[in-house]
Amino acid sequence: MRFGKTKDPETGKTLADKTTILYNPHITLRDIPLEAYTYIVNGKPAIEWVMERQSVTTDKSSHITNDANHYATETLQNPKYPLELLQRIITVSLETMKVVGGLPGLCV
């Protein structure tokens, strides 16, 4: 999973497009509202946290590969789990921020 890319019109540099997530070569999530990134978990947006945890990584010293796809198919018997989790987190982030935005201010 990674963000799409876009060019900054002023500098010409390539930047991450957070409205697009490339899940794999066949699946792309588009038009993700930027408001979804305001829901923070463990110091970072929940969407980015899930993307980081669901990525395939290999430990350099032990060469052990952590692949969320194996967990999804072997333990949960649901190969769509990582994608469904990402979709749920986007929805939860948006809905949570709606609730938080509707709360009255604190009186101090």
Long-range contacts (C-beta under 8 A, 24 or more apart in sequence): 1-51, 1-54, 1-55, 1-82, 1-86, 2-51, 4-28, 4-30, 21-47, 21-51, 21-86, 23-83, 23-86, 27-83, 29-86, 29-87, 29-90, 32-90, 33-94, 35-93, 35-94, 35-97, 36-90, 36-93, 36-94, 36-97, 37-93, 38-93, 38-97, 39-92, 39-93, 39-94, 39-96, 39-97, 45-93, 46-89, 46-92, 46-93, 47-86, 47-89, 47-90, 47-93, 50-85, 50-86, 50-89, 51-86, 54-82, 54-85, 54-86
